[in-house]
Amino acid sequence: MWLAVVAAAGFGGLRFAEAVATVDVGLVRLEGQLTVPESRQVQEVVATVLSRPGVHGAQDVAAAIESIGWVRQVLVRRRWPDTLHVAVVRDTLAAGWGDDAYLTTGGDVVPVPPDSGDGPDSDLPILSGSLSDGSETMRIYNLLNAPARAAGLSIVRLDEDGVGNWRVAFADGMEVVLGSVALRERFDRFLVVYGRELAQASERVVRVDARYHTGVAVRWDSGS
């Protein structure tokens, strides 16, 4: 889908109109499956380049856009007489980051527009890190997600509390507390117990505490 961007449509009004006039650009078209904040960020970068003194070509604009952390690929080309086409490919959105942002596959944070009225896509897992950034949180999610899927479990939340303890929640409602160290070792130990003892009665399992040197502690649904 092509998004036609002109001076009055998000590039800073007259300030951008004056900027594009210096390089004979009358229209910028932005192409890509981008969120509203991502589109705005690209627009601001383009406007900044075009507002600098001197004449700037497509390569200058492309280099500036490539400096955005979540951009994977960019193509900028001039079209006669005065149109600049900007095509941007970003990393895939892999998870929600808290309740008001996304994480890309590379761990970059992409905010949800504050005026959208929506949170992250409900089909994506929700990750949050009190001490860890998006990149580290995504690394831990990937560390746990592959063995979880192999065991038939779907991670819907991964949370780190204020002291660095991690907790995993699955689609069936079961939670696993992993603590702050040896996360994969503890998760693997949980998976062994899950496969041997818990899988057939997972609907009755509320929480599993894997912060032990050997074994795990299981909290069962008291109503079952």
C-alpha positions in Angstrom: 0.0 0.0 0.0 1.3 3.4 -0.9 1.0 6.2 1.6 1.1 9.6 0.0 2.8 12.0 2.3 2.7 15.7 1.6 3.6 18.8 3.6 0.2 19.0 5.3 0.0 15.3 6.1 2.5 14.6 8.8 5.8 16.1 7.7 5.7 19.2 9.8 3.6 21.5 7.6 5.4 24.5 6.1 8.7 23.5 7.7 8.8 20.4 5.5 7.4 22.2 2.5 10.3 24.6 2.6 12.7 21.7 3.1 11.6 19.7 0.1 11.6 22.8 -2.1 15.3 23.0 -1.7 15.8 19.7 -3.4 12.9 19.9 -5.8 10.9 17.2 -4.0 7.2 17.9 -4.0 5.8 14.5 -2.9 7.1 11.7 -0.7 5.5 8.2 -1.0 6.2 5.8 1.8 5.7 2.1 1.2 5.8 -0.7 3.8 3.9 -2.6 6.4 4.6 -0.2 9.2 2.8 0.8 12.3 1.8 4.5 12.7 4.8 5.3 15.0 7.2 3.6 12.6 5.8 5.6 9.7 6.1 8.8 11.7 9.7 8.0 12.6 10.6 7.4 9.0 8.9 10.6 7.9 10.8 12.6 10.6 14.1 11.2 9.4 13.3 12.0 5.7 12.3 15.5 6.7 15.5 16.0 8.7 17.7 15.0 5.8 15.8 17.2 3.3 16.0 20.2 5.6 19.8 20.2 5.8 21.6 22.8 3.7 22.7 21.7 0.3 21.3 19.1 -2.2 20.8 15.6 -0.9 20.1 12.5 -3.0 18.3 9.2 -2.5 21.4 7.7 -1.0 21.5 10.2 1.8 17.9 9.6 2.6 18.4 5.8 2.5 21.5 6.0 4.8 19.6 8.0 7.4 16.6 5.6 7.4 19.0 2.6 7.7 20.3 4.1 10.9 16.9 3.4 12.6 17.4 0.3 14.7 14.3 -1.7 13.5 14.8 -1.1 9.8 16.0 -4.2 8.0 16.0 -3.0 4.4 15.3 0.3 2.6 15.0 1.5 -1.0 14.8 5.2 -1.9 14.4 6.3 -5.5 13.5 9.5 -7.3 10.7 9.6 -9.8 10.3 12.4 -12.3 9.4 15.1 -11.9 9.4 15.7 -8.1 8.4 12.5 -6.3 10.6 10.6 -3.8 9.6 6.9 -3.2 10.7 5.3 0.1 10.2 1.6 0.6 11.0 0.2 4.1 11.1 -3.3 5.4 11.3 -3.7 9.1 12.0 -6.7 11.3 8.9 -8.8 12.1 6.9 -7.9 15.1 7.4 -10.9 17.4 5.8 -10.0 20.7 4.0 -7.4 22.7 6.3 -5.3 25.0 4.2 -4.7 28.1 0.8 -3.3 27.2 1.7 -0.4 25.0 4.4 -1.5 22.6 5.8 -4.2 20.4 9.1 -6.0 20.1 10.6 -6.9 16.8 12.5 -10.2 16.3 15.7 -8.3 17.0 14.4 -7.0 20.3 13.7 -3.4 19.2 10.8 -1.6 20.8 8.0 -0.2 18.6 5.4 1.8 20.5 1.7 1.5 19.9 0.1 4.9 19.0 -1.3 6.4 22.2 -4.4 7.5 20.4 -5.1 4.1 18.8 -7.2 2.7 21.7 -5.6 -0.7 21.2 -2.8 -2.7 22.7 -0.5 -5.2 21.0 -1.9 -7.9 18.8 -3.6 -10.5 21.1 -2.1 -13.3 19.0 1.4 -12.3 20.0 3.0 -13.3 23.3 3.4 -10.5 25.8 6.9 -9.9 27.2 8.0 -7.5 29.9 11.4 -6.9 31.6 11.8 -4.8 34.7 15.6 -5.0 34.6 16.2 -6.3 31.1 15.8 -4.4 27.8 13.9 -5.7 24.8 16.8 -7.4 23.2 17.7 -9.4 26.4 14.0 -10.3 27.0 13.6 -11.5 23.4 16.7 -13.6 23.8 15.3 -15.3 26.9 12.0 -15.8 25.2 13.7 -17.5 22.3 15.7 -19.6 24.7 12.5 -21.0 26.3 10.1 -20.9 23.4 11.6 -23.6 21.2 11.7 -26.4 23.9 8.2 -25.2 25.1 6.7 -25.7 21.6 8.4 -29.1 21.3 6.6 -30.1 24.4 3.3 -28.8 23.1 3.2 -25.7 25.2 2.5 -22.2 24.0 4.1 -19.2 25.9 1.7 -16.3 26.2 3.6 -14.2 28.7 7.1 -13.8 29.9 7.7 -11.4 32.8 10.7 -10.3 34.8 10.0 -8.7 38.2 11.9 -5.9 39.9 14.5 -8.2 41.4 15.2 -10.2 38.2 12.9 -13.2 38.7 11.4 -14.6 35.5 7.9 -16.1 35.2 6.4 -17.9 32.2 2.7 -18.2 31.6 1.2 -20.7 29.1 -2.0 -20.6 27.0 -3.6 -23.2 29.2 -3.2 -21.0 32.3 -0.3 -22.8 33.9 2.6 -20.7 35.2 6.2 -21.6 35.8 8.5 -19.5 38.2 12.1 -19.8 37.1 13.9 -17.3 39.3 16.9 -15.2 38.1 19.6 -17.7 37.2 20.0 -21.0 35.3 16.8 -20.3 33.4 17.2 -22.9 30.7 18.4 -25.6 33.2 15.4 -25.0 35.4 13.0 -24.8 32.4 14.3 -28.1 31.1 13.8 -29.7 34.5 10.2 -28.4 34.5 9.6 -29.9 31.0 10.8 -33.3 32.2 8.4 -33.3 35.1 5.7 -31.9 32.8 6.1 -34.7 30.2 6.2 -37.4 32.9 3.6 -36.2 35.4 1.7 -33.1 34.5 0.8 -33.2 30.9 -2.2 -35.4 31.4 -3.6 -33.1 34.2 -2.3 -29.7 33.1 -5.7 -28.1 33.5 -5.4 -28.7 37.3 -1.9 -27.2 37.5 -1.9 -23.5 38.7 1.8 -22.9 39.2 5.1 -24.8 39.1 8.1 -23.5 41.0 11.3 -24.6 39.4 13.7 -22.6 41.6 15.0 -25.8 43.3 18.3 -27.6 42.8 16.4 -30.8 42.1 12.7 -31.3 41.2 9.9 -28.7 41.2 7.1 -27.7 43.4 3.5 -27.9 42.0 0.5 -25.9 43.1 -2.7 -27.7 42.2 -6.1 -26.1 41.6 -7.8 -26.5 45.0 -11.2 -26.7 43.3 -10.3 -29.9 41.4 
